[in-house]
């Protein structure tokens, strides 16, 4: 693996959904997440990280150093036990090794082998304690540019679940979709935290590819058509940065160009990016 990154980054990702549910809310019957005060659509940071994890696992086949720590049916304590076994150490319930060097080895092994631990961090202080890691890569919530409308659709199924229902000709269900929504998400990458986890230039390149391609490998009938439309990256010359993040985000403006009509495609918006300040390089990857 290459050396840890030496520059701070911020990025703006614009992605859209057409006739799909980008992120259902389990506390609201799986309706698309909505800001109740404004009507804007929301997509959680957890949802976006899941898509990155899935893409990395697909590309590298879940092999070290690109294994995925948080995945379906994963037993986290078993992953922690592997770290102890690598150094022939015996775990003590809910405690890291008393020897600080051994404790660092355990946490370091987790960072070295699992991409998502290196990138996003992890709280691994379970019964088999592998420590805690603050990740250098973080997302804010995605938020739609305009208010979104949630459509409710009744659907039918010709088959039935149980023999007792054979007399029924069909069963009924519902699904919820957003006709169209353009979402904007802000992200941050810290060079000092990358030093602690070993997040490298190679990891960074893989992360950028994930943002550009993750929706193409996450298809389902529920999500409709989702696509990454724009990825604007701000690269600082230094580790600590050369400009405030919020000032850089303000350089990216998105305006609707279809008048009073509801937007139904990315072409219904104009995206403009201002000039970056001194010490910051603007990179448009999409």
C-alpha positions as a Python dict, from the first residue, in 0.01 Angstrom:
ca = {
    (1, 'X'): (0, 0, 0),
    (2, 'X'): (111, 357, -68),
    (3, 'X'): (178, 624, 195),
    (4, 'X'): (-108, 804, 373),
    (5, 'X'): (-253, 1104, 193),
    (6, 'X'): (-87, 1439, 260),
    (7, 'X'): (-362, 1680, 152),
    (8, 'X'): (-698, 1784, 290),
    (9, 'X'): (-999, 1745, 59),
    (10, 'X'): (-1360, 1850, 44),
    (11, 'X'): (-1604, 1737, -222),
    (12, 'X'): (-1954, 1799, -353),
    (13, 'X'): (-2144, 1504, -503),
    (14, 'X'): (-2462, 1561, -702),
    (15, 'X'): (-2671, 1251, -766),
    (16, 'X'): (-3028, 1204, -877),
    (17, 'X'): (-3314, 956, -858),
    (18, 'X'): (-3594, 901, -1106),
    (19, 'X'): (-3904, 700, -1014),
    (20, 'X'): (-3736, 541, -715),
    (21, 'X'): (-3685, 553, -340),
    (22, 'X'): (-3326, 664, -273),
    (23, 'X'): (-3333, 596, 102),
    (24, 'X'): (-3639, 457, 278),
    (25, 'X'): (-3717, 546, 640),
    (26, 'X'): (-3799, 229, 839),
    (27, 'X'): (-3974, 439, 1104),
    (28, 'X'): (-4215, 575, 842),
    (29, 'X'): (-4317, 261, 655),
    (30, 'X'): (-4011, 287, 427),
    (31, 'X'): (-4127, 618, 279),
    (32, 'X'): (-3848, 825, 120),
    (33, 'X'): (-3680, 1035, 387),
    (34, 'X'): (-3810, 1391, 393),
    (35, 'X'): (-3728, 1705, 590),
    (36, 'X'): (-4073, 1762, 747),
    (37, 'X'): (-4027, 2140, 761),
    (38, 'X'): (-3913, 2203, 403),
    (39, 'X'): (-4021, 1896, 206),
    (40, 'X'): (-3668, 1842, 76),
    (41, 'X'): (-3558, 1482, 33),
    (42, 'X'): (-3284, 1337, 254),
    (43, 'X'): (-3032, 1056, 212),
    (44, 'X'): (-2831, 956, 518),
    (45, 'X'): (-2454, 937, 537),
    (46, 'X'): (-2492, 573, 644),
    (47, 'X'): (-2676, 494, 320),
    (48, 'X'): (-2398, 647, 109),
    (49, 'X'): (-2122, 470, 303),
    (50, 'X'): (-2304, 141, 247),
    (51, 'X'): (-2288, 192, -129),
    (52, 'X'): (-1916, 272, -113),
    (53, 'X'): (-1854, -40, 96),
    (54, 'X'): (-2048, -256, -150),
    (55, 'X'): (-1855, -119, -447),
    (56, 'X'): (-1514, -173, -284),
    (57, 'X'): (-1611, -525, -181),
    (58, 'X'): (-1726, -599, -535),
    (59, 'X'): (-1408, -464, -698),
    (60, 'X'): (-1163, -637, -463),
    (61, 'X'): (-1356, -950, -374),
    (62, 'X'): (-1343, -891, 1),
    (63, 'X'): (-971, -961, 14),
    (64, 'X'): (-719, -784, 242),
    (65, 'X'): (-635, -500, 249),
    (66, 'X'): (-980, -424, 105),
    (67, 'X'): (-1202, -638, 324),
    (68, 'X'): (-1523, -477, 449),
    (69, 'X'): (-1582, -468, 823),
    (70, 'X'): (-1949, -363, 831),
    (71, 'X'): (-2137, -593, 594),
    (72, 'X'): (-2440, -817, 587),
    (73, 'X'): (-2428, -1105, 838),
    (74, 'X'): (-2086, -1000, 967),
    (75, 'X'): (-2003, -1107, 1324),
    (76, 'X'): (-1782, -826, 1445),
    (77, 'X'): (-1629, -1010, 1741),
    (78, 'X'): (-1501, -1277, 1502),
    (79, 'X'): (-1323, -1010, 1300),
    (80, 'X'): (-1164, -874, 1617),
    (81, 'X'): (-1051, -1223, 1717),
    (82, 'X'): (-861, -1250, 1389),
    (83, 'X'): (-653, -949, 1492),
    (84, 'X'): (-564, -1111, 1825),
    (85, 'X'): (-480, -1440, 1653),
    (86, 'X'): (-247, -1259, 1412),
    (87, 'X'): (-28, -1159, 1708),
    (88, 'X'): (-92, -1471, 1918),
    (89, 'X'): (-266, -1267, 2187),
    (90, 'X'): (-558, -1373, 2403),
    (91, 'X'): (-847, -1124, 2428),
    (92, 'X'): (-973, -1014, 2768),
    (93, 'X'): (-1345, -940, 2788),
    (94, 'X'): (-1421, -580, 2683),
    (95, 'X'): (-1060, -469, 2736),
    (96, 'X'): (-770, -392, 2508),
    (97, 'X'): (-434, -550, 2592),
    (98, 'X'): (-270, -374, 2887),
    (99, 'X'): (50, -338, 2689),
    (100, 'X'): (6, -22, 2478),
    (101, 'X'): (214, -158, 2193),
    (102, 'X'): (-2, -470, 2172),
    (103, 'X'): (-317, -256, 2181),
    (104, 'X'): (-187, -46, 1892),
    (105, 'X'): (-106, -363, 1698),
    (106, 'X'): (-464, -489, 1732),
    (107, 'X'): (-620, -163, 1615),
    (108, 'X'): (-356, -124, 1344),
    (109, 'X'): (-430, -472, 1210),
    (110, 'X'): (-797, -381, 1174),
    (111, 'X'): (-706, -63, 986),
    (112, 'X'): (-463, -245, 760),
    (113, 'X'): (-704, -519, 657),
    (114, 'X'): (-1041, -340, 636),
    (115, 'X'): (-1095, -58, 388),
    (116, 'X'): (-1398, 86, 566),
    (117, 'X'): (-1215, 100, 900),
    (118, 'X'): (-931, 295, 735),
    (119, 'X'): (-1174, 525, 557),
    (120, 'X'): (-1474, 576, 785),
    (121, 'X'): (-1342, 467, 1124),
    (122, 'X'): (-1515, 227, 1362),
    (123, 'X'): (-1609, 175, 1725),
    (124, 'X'): (-1466, -172, 1787),
    (125, 'X'): (-1487, -172, 2167),
    (126, 'X'): (-1714, -475, 2186),
    (127, 'X'): (-1671, -784, 2404),
    (128, 'X'): (-1358, -862, 2203),
    (129, 'X'): (-1213, -512, 2216),
    (130, 'X'): (-1019, -386, 1914),
    (131, 'X'): (-1026, -17, 2005),
    (132, 'X'): (-1179, 286, 1835),
    (133, 'X'): (-1077, 465, 1517),
    (134, 'X'): (-1180, 807, 1385),
    (135, 'X'): (-1206, 784, 1009),
    (136, 'X'): (-1064, 1051, 776),
    (137, 'X'): (-1356, 1027, 529),
    (138, 'X'): (-1693, 1164, 637),
    (139, 'X'): (-2021, 1248, 464),
    (140, 'X'): (-2295, 1491, 558),
    (141, 'X'): (-2657, 1402, 478),
    (142, 'X'): (-2759, 1429, 115),
    (143, 'X'): (-3036, 1686, 64),
    (144, 'X'): (-3242, 1747, -249),
    (145, 'X'): (-3208, 2083, -423),
    (146, 'X'): (-3586, 2126, -437),
    (147, 'X'): (-3882, 1981, -254),
    (148, 'X'): (-3966, 1627, -360),
    (149, 'X'): (-4305, 1464, -400),
    (150, 'X'): (-4359, 1111, -269),
    (151, 'X'): (-4577, 897, -494),
    (152, 'X'): (-4760, 594, -354),
    (153, 'X'): (-4831, 303, -588),
    (154, 'X'): (-5045, -5, -532),
    (155, 'X'): (-4897, -322, -678),
    (156, 'X'): (-5031, -676, -717),
    (157, 'X'): (-4871, -1018, -702),
    (158, 'X'): (-5024, -1314, -886),
    (159, 'X'): (-4878, -1568, -641),
    (160, 'X'): (-4981, -1617, -277),
    (161, 'X'): (-4761, -1694, 22),
    (162, 'X'): (-4958, -1972, 198),
    (163, 'X'): (-5182, -2256, 82),
    (164, 'X'): (-5468, -2113, 287),
    (165, 'X'): (-5465, -1811, 56),
    (166, 'X'): (-5506, -2014, -265),
    (167, 'X'): (-5861, -1890, -314),
    (168, 'X'): (-5729, -1537, -348),
    (169, 'X'): (-5643, -1447, -704),
    (170, 'X'): (-5365, -1211, -602),
    (171, 'X'): (-5208, -1027, -310),
    (172, 'X'): (-5168, -653, -281),
    (173, 'X'): (-4876, -435, -182),
    (174, 'X'): (-4748, -78, -201),
    (175, 'X'): (-4431, 97, -303),
    (176, 'X'): (-4321, 458, -272),
    (177, 'X'): (-4119, 659, -521),
    (178, 'X'): (-3984, 1006, -585),
    (179, 'X'): (-4067, 1108, -947),
    (180, 'X'): (-3742, 1303, -965),
    (181, 'X'): (-3497, 1450, -719),
    (182, 'X'): (-3148, 1596, -749),
    (183, 'X'): (-2953, 1551, -426),
    (184, 'X'): (-2642, 1729, -305),
    (185, 'X'): (-2403, 1587, -47),
    (186, 'X'): (-2089, 1737, 104),
    (187, 'X'): (-1790, 1532, 211),
    (188, 'X'): (-1464, 1581, 399),
    (189, 'X'): (-1128, 1402, 399),
    (190, 'X'): (-874, 1471, 674),
    (191, 'X'): (-503, 1413, 615),
    (192, 'X'): (-409, 1404, 988),
    (193, 'X'): (-670, 1134, 1053),
    (194, 'X'): (-553, 947, 742),
    (195, 'X'): (-209, 922, 904),
    (196, 'X'): (-364, 748, 1203),
    (197, 'X'): (-556, 488, 999),
    (198, 'X'): (-319, 449, 703),
    (199, 'X'): (-571, 578, 447),
    (200, 'X'): (-350, 599, 139),
    (201, 'X'): (-338, 761, -203),
    (202, 'X'): (-447, 427, -346),
    (203, 'X'): (-743, 419, -107),
    (204, 'X'): (-832, 773, -209),
    (205, 'X'): (-832, 684, -579),
    (206, 'X'): (-1057, 386, -505),
    (207, 'X'): (-1290, 610, -304),
    (208, 'X'): (-1328, 855, -595),
    (209, 'X'): (-1407, 565, -828),
    (210, 'X'): (-1663, 440, -578),
    (211, 'X'): (-1849, 772, -576),
    (212, 'X'): (-1860, 777, -955),
    (213, 'X'): (-1968, 414, -1005),
    (214, 'X'): (-2147, 295, -690),
    (215, 'X'): (-2500, 355, -819),
    (216, 'X'): (-2435, 144, -1129),
    (217, 'X'): (-2380, -159, -905),
    (218, 'X'): (-2664, -94, -661),
    (219, 'X'): (-2965, -145, -884),
    (220, 'X'): (-3302, -255, -750),
    (221, 'X'): (-3665, -208, -848),
    (222, 'X'): (-3717, 0, -534),
    (223, 'X'): (-3444, 252, -615),
    (224, 'X'): (-3547, 325, -973),
    (225, 'X'): (-3283, 509, -1173),
    (226, 'X'): (-3005, 660, -964),
    (227, 'X'): (-2686, 815, -1102),
    (228, 'X'): (-2390, 1026, -994),
    (229, 'X'): (-2414, 1343, -1204),
    (230, 'X'): (-2137, 1570, -1072),
    (231, 'X'): (-1835, 1523, -848),
    (232, 'X'): (-1641, 1840, -765),
    (233, 'X'): (-1331, 1795, -550),
    (234, 'X'): (-1133, 2065, -370),
    (235, 'X'): (-773, 1964, -300),
    (236, 'X'): (-577, 2173, -50),
    (237, 'X'): (-202, 2221, -80),
    (238, 'X'): (-151, 2143, 290),
    (239, 'X'): (-260, 1881, 541),
    (240, 'X'): (-460, 2127, 750),
    (241, 'X'): (-615, 2310, 457),
    (242, 'X'): (-594, 2649, 289),
    (243, 'X'): (-958, 2764, 299),
    (244, 'X'): (-1270, 2704, 510),
    (245, 'X'): (-1480, 2413, 387),
    (246, 'X'): (-1807, 2607, 386),
    (247, 'X'): (-1655, 2875, 163),
    (248, 'X'): (-1555, 2609, -89),
    (249, 'X'): (-1900, 2452, -84),
    (250, 'X'): (-2050, 2795, -155),
    (251, 'X'): (-1857, 2801, -484),
    (252, 'X'): (-2085, 2526, -620),
    (253, 'X'): (-2428, 2661, -711),
    (254, 'X'): (-2721, 2464, -849),
    (255, 'X'): (-3019, 2647, -999),
    (256, 'X'): (-3339, 2515, -1154),
    (257, 'X'): (-3386, 2631, -1515),
    (258, 'X'): (-3733, 2495, -1595),
    (259, 'X'): (-3938, 2777, -1447),
    (260, 'X'): (-4243, 2675, -1246),
    (261, 'X'): (-4253, 2324, -1394),
    (262, 'X'): (-4140, 2042, -1166),
    (263, 'X'): (-3788, 1920, -1254),
    (264, 'X'): (-3778, 1578, -1413),
    (265, 'X'): (-3415, 1543, -1525),
    (266, 'X'): (-3064, 1668, -1452),
    (267, 'X'): (-3098, 1891, -1758),
    (268, 'X'): (-3356, 2095, -1566),
    (269, 'X'): (-3071, 2235, -1354),
    (270, 'X'): (-2769, 2455, -1420),
    (271, 'X'): (-2454, 2382, -1219),
    (272, 'X'): (-2182, 2646, -1184),
    (273, 'X'): (-1850, 2622, -1000),
    (274, 'X'): (-1657, 2934, -902),
    (275, 'X'): (-1280, 2977, -905),
    (276, 'X'): (-1099, 2816, -612),
    (277, 'X'): (-897, 3040, -377),
    (278, 'X'): (-519, 3036, -353),
    (279, 'X'): (-381, 2711, -218),
    (280, 'X'): (-682, 2505, -332),
    (281, 'X'): (-713, 2310, -657),
    (282, 'X'): (-1058, 2252, -807),
    (283, 'X'): (-1099, 1913, -976),
    (284, 'X'): (-1418, 1821, -1163),
    (285, 'X'): (-1423, 1442, -1182),
    (286, 'X'): (-1773, 1426, -1329),
}
